[in-house]
Amino acid sequence: MIPNLSHTICAIATPPGTGAIAVIRLSGPKSHDLLETIFCPVKKATHYPEMRHSYYGEILDNGSVLDDAVVVFYKNPESYTGEDAAEISCHGSLFIQNRLLQLLIEKGARMAEPGEFSLRAFVNGKMDLLQAEAVDDVIRSRTGSAHKLAVKQMRGDYSKKLSELRKQLVDLTALMELEIDFSEEDVEFADRSRLREICTTLVSEVTSLAESFKAGNVLKHGIPVAIVGEPNVGKSTLLNKILREERSIVSDIPGTTRDYVEDTLTVGNNTFRFIDTAGLRTTTDSIESAGVERTLVKASEASVILMLFDAVDCEEDRIQSRIEEFKNRIEDFDQKKLIVVINKIDLLVNAPKHLRELLEYDIVFISAKRDENIGDLMEKLNEVVAVSANTPDIVLTNVRHYEAFSAIANLLNQAVEHIDKGLPQDLTATFLHQALHQIGLVTGEVSNEDVLDSIFRNFCIGK
């Protein structure tokens, strides 16, 4: 449910807990009046309060000093929300933060809902829905790639691309509707082949955007790397060594890992999402079997597979047969990068390096237990996933956008089919109108309260 946007709202904008400073935000028609009842600047200028000026002074609690603070006033529409607003920087004591919020509420403000400041910015035309979503993505970004994508979207690059697409769709729709209006007057504005050409070009652009979601997901969340192999070959030990922390349980008992464990790590210019999976074997244990099935699902979703083998038992024929068996159970295996990892070389006098000449796959010899050659493995990972310089400027990273563009591509394909069949233009135009509606839902030009609620309720309170 969308909150009442006419109220004056307040919230702590800094992370919860004790810190050196805390920032409390106010937005709404009574922001300045409320703040002036509890804030007394040390020096009051002639034109106090001047907008976008910092004022040092005291926060008063029923006549007593609660804290020293720095306050900045903003006048609509020159604020983040497009409303009268203010920010208070005070000491980060939990007591001070909570008491200051309580004072503001006592004076007539209310606590902001999650994402309500950004929702107001959207409603007041300070940003479109794509930019509002990007604000949350910037805050939550965990990788350099994710941050770069989110900043581009927040700055409006994505919005410009959609604006261009929308204009092309509007022009095409208008052309078709002119044909309909003058259908009895033998006036041809564009023949069907030209309409088809424009429509197929749009299909190509929209499909490319939808297909960019896979790459965008990788850039946002990290390149998925599945660590697979039979039980007790050292998968969990390897993950712990890579991450330099105990994320997976390590045990001599086969089948200890019954579900996947994952975490991210940036190595060089790439961020990887490592997934430790259950050991691959035939078992009668229903829980372990479920873990094996999840292993296969995670391996199917991965871009890179690290397949571990025990150095004590790693003959060429055995490795080849295990890879073939695994290959037959994984979707799109040939599109993935496979690195064969021979672990536990500390148990041998000499590592079986002759396997490099016998196998067609990249091979790395390590001892996860003794932390030997883990750096070599990381170098190999960076080598096999060398990111192409041809990554498109605009990629989708949001499931909502992916679903919308998949729907638009489908609608445009139906429009092409109607043109090919020579069906009436008014029927074809309905698909174009629906495609325009989908673009409007993405940008927020078409308002849907349920969509807005689901987007902004996932934001932080105070943003």
C-alpha positions as CSV (number, residue, x, y, z in Angstrom):
1,M,0.0,0.0,0.0
2,I,1.4,3.4,-1.0
3,P,1.8,5.7,2.1
4,N,0.2,9.1,2.3
5,L,2.7,11.4,0.5
6,S,1.4,14.6,2.0
7,H,2.8,13.9,5.4
8,T,6.1,15.1,6.7
9,I,8.4,12.1,7.2
10,C,11.6,11.4,9.1
11,A,14.1,8.5,9.3
12,I,17.7,7.7,10.1
13,A,19.7,7.5,6.8
14,T,22.9,6.0,8.2
15,P,23.4,2.3,9.0
16,P,21.8,1.2,12.3
17,G,23.9,1.1,15.4
18,T,26.4,3.3,17.2
19,G,28.8,5.4,15.1
20,A,30.8,8.6,15.0
21,I,27.9,10.4,13.4
22,A,24.3,9.7,12.3
23,V,22.2,11.4,9.7
24,I,18.5,12.0,10.1
25,R,16.4,13.1,7.1
26,L,13.2,15.0,7.0
27,S,11.0,15.6,4.0
28,G,7.6,17.1,3.5
29,P,5.7,20.4,3.8
30,K,6.4,20.9,7.5
31,S,10.1,19.9,7.5
32,H,11.5,23.4,8.1
33,D,8.9,24.5,10.7
34,L,9.4,21.2,12.7
35,L,13.1,21.5,12.7
36,E,13.1,25.1,13.8
37,T,11.2,24.2,16.9
38,I,14.1,22.0,18.1
39,F,17.2,23.4,16.5
40,C,19.0,26.6,17.6
41,P,21.9,27.7,15.4
42,V,24.9,29.2,17.0
43,K,24.9,32.1,14.5
44,K,21.6,33.1,12.9
45,A,22.2,34.8,9.6
46,T,19.9,37.6,8.3
47,H,18.3,35.3,5.8
48,Y,18.1,32.2,8.0
49,P,17.5,29.6,7.0
50,E,19.3,29.9,3.7
51,M,18.9,26.8,1.5
52,R,21.8,24.4,1.0
53,H,23.8,26.1,3.8
54,S,25.2,24.2,6.7
55,Y,24.2,25.5,10.2
56,Y,26.0,24.4,13.4
57,G,23.9,24.6,16.5
58,E,22.1,22.7,19.3
59,I,19.3,20.3,19.3
60,L,17.0,21.2,22.2
61,D,14.9,18.7,24.1
62,N,12.3,20.7,26.1
63,G,14.8,23.4,26.8
64,S,17.8,21.1,27.5
65,V,20.6,20.5,25.0
66,L,20.3,17.0,23.5
67,D,23.3,17.3,21.2
68,D,25.3,19.6,18.9
69,A,24.4,19.1,15.3
70,V,24.9,20.4,11.7
71,V,21.7,21.0,9.8
72,V,21.1,21.6,6.1
73,F,17.8,22.9,4.7
74,Y,16.5,22.2,1.2
75,K,13.7,24.0,-0.6
76,N,11.4,22.3,-3.0
77,P,11.9,21.4,-5.8
78,E,15.7,21.5,-5.2
79,S,16.0,18.5,-3.0
80,Y,16.3,14.7,-3.4
81,T,12.6,14.2,-2.9
82,G,11.5,17.4,-4.7
83,E,9.9,18.6,-1.4
84,D,11.0,20.9,1.4
85,A,13.6,18.8,3.2
86,A,16.4,18.8,5.8
87,E,19.2,16.7,7.0
88,I,20.6,16.6,10.6
89,S,24.1,15.3,11.3
90,C,24.4,14.5,14.9
91,H,26.6,12.2,17.1
92,G,25.9,8.5,16.5
93,S,24.7,7.5,19.9
94,L,21.7,5.2,19.8
95,F,20.0,7.3,22.5
96,I,20.6,10.6,20.6
97,Q,19.3,9.1,17.3
98,N,16.2,7.6,18.8
99,R,15.4,10.6,21.0
100,L,15.8,13.0,18.0
101,L,13.4,10.9,16.0
102,Q,11.0,10.9,18.9
103,L,11.1,14.7,19.1
104,L,10.4,15.0,15.4
105,I,7.4,12.7,15.7
106,E,6.1,14.5,18.7
107,K,6.3,17.8,16.6
108,G,4.1,16.2,13.9
109,A,6.3,14.1,11.6
110,R,5.9,10.4,11.1
111,M,8.4,7.6,10.5
112,A,9.1,7.1,6.8
113,E,8.3,3.8,5.2
114,P,11.1,1.8,3.5
115,G,12.1,3.6,0.3
116,E,9.6,6.4,0.9
117,F,12.1,9.2,0.2
118,S,12.9,7.7,-3.2
119,L,9.2,7.0,-3.9
120,R,8.6,10.7,-3.3
121,A,11.5,11.6,-5.6
122,F,9.8,9.4,-8.3
123,V,6.3,10.8,-7.7
124,N,7.7,14.4,-7.9
125,G,9.5,13.8,-11.1
126,K,13.0,14.0,-9.8
127,M,13.8,10.6,-11.3
128,D,12.0,7.9,-13.3
129,L,11.3,4.4,-11.9
130,L,14.4,2.9,-13.5
131,Q,16.6,5.5,-11.8
132,A,14.8,5.0,-8.5
133,E,15.5,1.2,-8.7
134,A,19.2,2.0,-9.5
135,V,19.5,4.0,-6.3
136,D,18.8,0.8,-4.4
137,D,21.2,-1.2,-6.7
138,V,24.0,1.4,-6.0
139,I,23.5,0.9,-2.2
140,R,23.5,-2.9,-2.5
141,S,26.3,-3.2,-5.1
142,R,28.9,-5.7,-4.0
143,T,31.1,-5.7,-7.1
144,G,32.8,-3.0,-9.2
145,S,30.7,-4.2,-12.2
146,A,27.5,-4.0,-10.3
147,H,28.3,-0.5,-9.1
148,K,29.2,0.7,-12.6
149,L,26.0,-0.7,-14.1
150,A,23.9,0.8,-11.3
151,V,25.5,4.3,-11.6
152,K,24.9,4.3,-15.4
153,Q,21.2,3.4,-14.7
154,M,20.9,6.0,-12.0
155,R,22.4,8.7,-14.3
156,G,19.7,7.9,-16.9
157,D,21.6,5.9,-19.6
158,Y,19.1,3.1,-19.5
159,S,16.2,5.6,-19.5
160,K,17.5,7.3,-22.6
161,K,17.7,3.9,-24.4
162,L,14.1,3.1,-23.4
163,S,13.0,6.6,-24.5
164,E,14.5,5.9,-28.0
165,L,12.7,2.6,-28.2
166,R,9.5,4.1,-27.1
167,K,9.7,6.9,-29.7
168,Q,10.3,4.2,-32.5
169,L,7.3,2.3,-31.2
170,V,5.1,5.4,-31.1
171,D,6.2,6.4,-34.6
172,L,5.4,2.9,-35.9
173,T,2.0,2.9,-34.2
174,A,1.2,6.3,-35.6
175,L,2.1,5.1,-39.1
176,M,-0.2,2.1,-38.8
177,E,-3.1,4.2,-37.4
178,L,-2.7,6.7,-40.2
179,E,-3.1,3.8,-42.6
180,I,-6.3,2.8,-40.8
181,D,-7.7,6.4,-40.8
182,F,-7.1,6.8,-44.6
183,S,-7.9,3.2,-45.5
184,E,-10.8,4.2,-47.7
185,E,-8.9,7.0,-49.6
186,D,-6.3,4.9,-51.3
187,V,-3.4,6.8,-49.6
188,E,-0.4,4.7,-48.7
189,F,1.9,6.1,-46.0
190,A,4.2,3.0,-45.8
191,D,3.9,-0.4,-47.5
192,R,3.7,-3.6,-45.5
193,S,7.3,-4.5,-46.3
194,R,8.5,-1.2,-44.7
195,L,6.3,-1.7,-41.6
196,R,7.6,-5.2,-41.3
197,E,11.2,-3.9,-41.6
198,I,10.7,-1.4,-38.8
199,C,9.0,-3.9,-36.6
200,T,11.7,-6.6,-37.1
201,T,14.4,-4.1,-36.3
202,L,12.6,-3.3,-33.0
203,V,12.2,-7.1,-32.3
204,S,16.0,-7.4,-32.7
205,E,16.8,-4.5,-30.3
206,V,14.3,-5.6,-27.7
207,T,15.4,-9.3,-27.9
208,S,19.1,-8.2,-27.5
209,L,18.1,-6.3,-24.3
210,A,16.2,-9.3,-22.9
211,E,19.1,-11.6,-23.7
212,S,21.6,-9.2,-21.9
213,F,19.9,-10.2,-18.6
214,K,22.2,-13.2,-18.3
215,A,25.3,-11.1,-18.7
216,G,23.9,-8.4,-16.4
217,N,23.1,-11.0,-13.7
218,V,26.7,-12.2,-13.9
219,L,28.1,-8.6,-13.7
220,K,25.8,-7.8,-10.8
221,H,26.2,-10.9,-8.7
222,G,29.5,-12.2,-9.8
223,I,30.6,-15.0,-12.2
224,P,29.1,-18.2,-10.9
225,V,31.8,-20.9,-10.3
226,A,30.6,-24.3,-9.2
227,I,33.0,-26.5,-7.3
228,V,32.0,-30.1,-8.0
229,G,33.4,-33.6,-7.5
230,E,32.9,-36.8,-5.6
231,P,32.7,-36.7,-1.8
232,N,35.9,-36.0,0.1
233,V,37.9,-34.7,-2.7
234,G,38.4,-31.4,-0.8
235,K,35.6,-29.1,-2.2
236,S,34.7,-27.5,1.1
237,T,38.4,-27.1,2.1
238,L,39.1,-25.4,-1.2
239,L,36.2,-23.0,-0.8
240,N,37.4,-22.1,2.7
241,K,40.9,-21.5,1.4
242,I,39.7,-19.3,-1.5
243,L,37.6,-17.2,0.8
244,R,40.1,-17.3,3.7
245,E,37.3,-18.1,6.1
246,E,35.4,-21.2,7.3
247,R,32.3,-21.1,5.2
248,S,31.9,-24.8,4.6
249,I,32.0,-27.7,7.0
250,V,35.1,-29.9,6.5
251,S,34.8,-33.5,7.5
252,D,36.3,-36.9,6.6
253,I,32.8,-38.3,6.5
254,P,31.6,-38.6,2.9
255,G,28.3,-36.7,2.2
256,T,28.8,-34.0,4.9
257,T,27.9,-31.2,2.4
258,R,24.3,-31.9,1.6
259,D,23.4,-28.5,0.1
260,Y,25.3,-25.8,-1.6
261,V,27.2,-23.0,0.1
262,E,28.1,-19.8,-1.8
263,D,30.0,-16.6,-1.4
264,T,31.7,-13.9,-3.5
265,L,35.3,-12.9,-3.9
266,T,36.9,-10.3,-6.2
267,V,40.1,-11.6,-7.9
268,G,41.8,-9.0,-10.1
269,N,39.2,-7.4,-12.3
270,N,36.6,-10.1,-11.8
271,T,34.2,-10.9,-9.1
272,F,33.4,-14.6,-8.7
273,R,30.5,-16.3,-6.9
274,F,31.9,-19.6,-5.7
275,I,29.4,-22.4,-5.0
276,D,30.5,-25.4,-2.9
277,T,28.2,-28.3,-3.8
278,A,27.3,-31.7,-2.5
279,G,29.5,-34.6,-3.5
280,L,28.5,-36.4,-6.7
281,R,27.7,-40.1,-6.0
282,T,24.9,-42.6,-6.1
283,T,23.3,-42.7,-2.7
284,T,20.1,-44.2,-1.0
285,D,20.0,-41.3,1.4
286,S,17.1,-39.1,0.3
287,I,18.5,-35.9,1.8
288,E,21.9,-36.4,0.2
289,S,20.2,-37.3,-3.1
290,A,18.4,-34.0,-3.0
291,G,21.8,-32.3,-2.4
292,V,23.2,-34.1,-5.5
293,E,20.3,-32.9,-7.6
294,R,20.9,-29.3,-6.4
295,T,24.5,-29.7,-7.4
296,L,23.5,-30.5,-10.9
297,V,21.2,-27.5,-11.0
298,K,23.9,-25.1,-9.7
299,A,26.4,-26.6,-12.1
300,S,23.9,-25.9,-15.0
301,E,23.7,-22.3,-13.9
302,A,27.4,-21.8,-13.5
303,S,29.7,-20.2,-16.1
304,V,32.8,-22.0,-14.8
305,I,33.1,-25.5,-13.3
306,L,36.0,-26.5,-11.0
307,M,35.9,-30.3,-11.1
308,L,38.0,-31.7,-8.3
309,F,39.8,-35.0,-8.3
310,D,41.9,-36.7,-5.6
311,A,45.6,-36.8,-6.7
312,V,45.9,-40.3,-5.3
313,D,43.3,-41.7,-7.7
314,C,43.4,-39.6,-10.8
315,E,44.2,-41.8,-13.8
316,E,43.4,-40.3,-17.2
317,D,40.7,-42.8,-18.0
318,R,39.0,-42.3,-14.7
319,I,39.0,-38.5,-15.1
320,Q,37.7,-38.7,-18.7
321,S,34.9,-41.1,-17.7
322,R,33.8,-38.9,-14.7
323,I,33.8,-35.8,-16.9
324,E,31.7,-37.5,-19.6
325,E,29.3,-38.8,-17.1
326,F,29.0,-35.3,-15.6
327,K,28.7,-33.7,-19.0
328,N,25.7,-35.8,-19.9
329,R,23.8,-34.6,-16.8
330,I,24.5,-30.8,-17.2
331,E,22.6,-28.5,-19.5
332,D,24.7,-26.5,-22.0
333,F,27.9,-28.1,-20.7
334,D,29.9,-27.2,-23.9
335,Q,29.2,-23.5,-23.3
336,K,30.9,-23.6,-19.8
337,K,34.5,-23.3,-18.9
338,L,35.8,-26.4,-17.2
339,I,39.0,-26.5,-15.1
340,V,40.2,-29.8,-13.8
341,V,41.6,-29.4,-10.3
342,I,43.9,-32.2,-9.0
343,N,43.8,-31.8,-5.2
344,K,45.8,-33.4,-2.4
345,I,49.2,-33.3,-4.2
346,D,50.8,-33.1,-0.8
347,L,50.1,-36.9,-0.5
348,L,52.3,-37.6,-3.5
349,V,56.0,-37.4,-4.1
350,N,55.4,-36.0,-7.6
351,A,52.2,-34.5,-9.0
352,P,50.9,-36.3,-12.1
353,K,51.6,-33.4,-14.4
354,H,51.7,-35.7,-17.4
355,L,47.9,-35.4,-17.4
356,R,48.3,-31.9,-19.0
357,E,49.4,-33.6,-22.2
358,L,46.7,-36.3,-22.0
359,L,43.6,-34.2,-21.3
360,E,42.1,-31.4,-23.4
361,Y,41.0,-29.4,-20.4
362,D,42.8,-26.8,-18.3
363,I,44.4,-28.5,-15.3
364,V,45.7,-27.1,-12.0
365,F,47.5,-29.1,-9.3
366,I,46.8,-27.9,-5.8
367,S,46.8,-28.9,-2.1
368,A,43.8,-27.1,-0.6
369,K,44.8,-28.4,2.9
370,R,48.3,-26.9,2.7
371,D,47.2,-23.9,0.7
372,E,49.5,-24.8,-2.2
373,N,49.0,-23.3,-5.7
374,I,45.6,-21.7,-4.8
375,G,47.1,-18.5,-6.4
376,D,47.7,-20.5,-9.6
377,L,44.1,-21.6,-9.6
378,M,42.9,-18.0,-9.2
379,E,45.1,-16.9,-12.1
380,K,43.7,-19.7,-14.3
381,L,40.1,-18.6,-13.4
382,N,40.8,-15.0,-14.4
383,E,42.4,-16.3,-17.6
384,V,39.4,-18.5,-18.7
385,V,36.8,-15.8,-18.0
386,A,38.7,-12.9,-19.6
387,V,35.8,-10.4,-19.9
388,S,35.1,-9.3,-23.5
389,A,35.6,-5.7,-24.2
390,N,32.4,-5.9,-26.2
391,T,30.1,-5.9,-23.2
392,P,27.1,-3.8,-24.3
393,D,26.6,-0.4,-22.7
394,I,23.1,-1.3,-21.6
395,V,22.4,-4.6,-19.9
396,L,19.4,-5.7,-17.8
397,T,20.1,-6.7,-14.2
398,N,16.5,-6.6,-12.9
399,V,14.1,-9.6,-13.3
400,R,11.2,-7.2,-13.6
401,H,12.8,-5.5,-16.6
402,Y,13.7,-8.9,-18.2
403,E,10.1,-10.1,-17.9
404,A,8.9,-6.8,-19.5
405,F,11.3,-7.0,-22.4
406,S,10.6,-10.6,-23.0
407,A,6.9,-9.7,-23.2
408,I,7.6,-6.8,-25.5
409,A,9.6,-9.1,-27.9
410,N,6.7,-11.5,-27.9
411,L,4.2,-8.8,-28.7
412,L,6.3,-7.4,-31.5
413,N,6.8,-10.9,-33.0
414,Q,3.0,-11.3,-33.0
415,A,2.8,-7.9,-34.8
416,V,5.2,-9.2,-37.5
417,E,3.1,-12.4,-37.9
418,H,0.0,-10.2,-38.4
419,I,1.8,-8.1,-41.0
420,D,3.0,-11.3,-42.8
421,K,-0.5,-12.7,-42.9
422,G,-2.0,-9.4,-44.2
423,L,-4.4,-9.1,-41.3
424,P,-6.1,-5.7,-40.6
425,Q,-3.7,-3.0,-39.3
426,D,-6.0,-2.2,-36.4
427,L,-5.3,-5.7,-35.0
428,T,-1.6,-5.3,-35.5
429,A,-1.6,-1.9,-33.8
430,T,-3.1,-3.5,-30.6
431,F,0.2,-5.4,-30.1
432,L,2.1,-2.2,-30.4
433,H,-0.1,-0.4,-27.9
434,Q,0.5,-3.3,-25.4
435,A,4.2,-3.1,-26.0
436,L,4.1,0.7,-25.2
437,H,2.2,-0.1,-22.1
438,Q,4.9,-2.5,-21.0
439,I,7.6,0.1,-21.5
440,G,5.5,2.5,-19.5
441,L,5.4,0.0,-16.6
442,V,9.2,-0.3,-16.7
443,T,9.8,3.5,-16.6
444,G,6.9,4.3,-14.3
445,E,5.1,6.4,-16.9
446,V,2.2,3.9,-16.4
447,S,1.5,3.7,-12.7
448,N,0.8,0.5,-11.0
449,E,0.5,0.7,-7.2
450,D,1.3,-3.0,-6.6
451,V,4.5,-2.7,-8.7
452,L,5.5,0.5,-6.9
453,D,4.9,-1.0,-3.5
454,S,6.9,-4.1,-4.3
455,I,9.8,-2.1,-5.5
456,F,10.1,0.5,-2.8
457,R,9.3,-1.7,0.2
458,N,12.6,-3.5,-0.4
459,F,14.6,-0.2,0.0
460,C,16.3,0.8,3.2
461,I,14.3,3.0,5.6
462,G,15.8,6.5,5.1
463,K,16.4,6.1,1.4
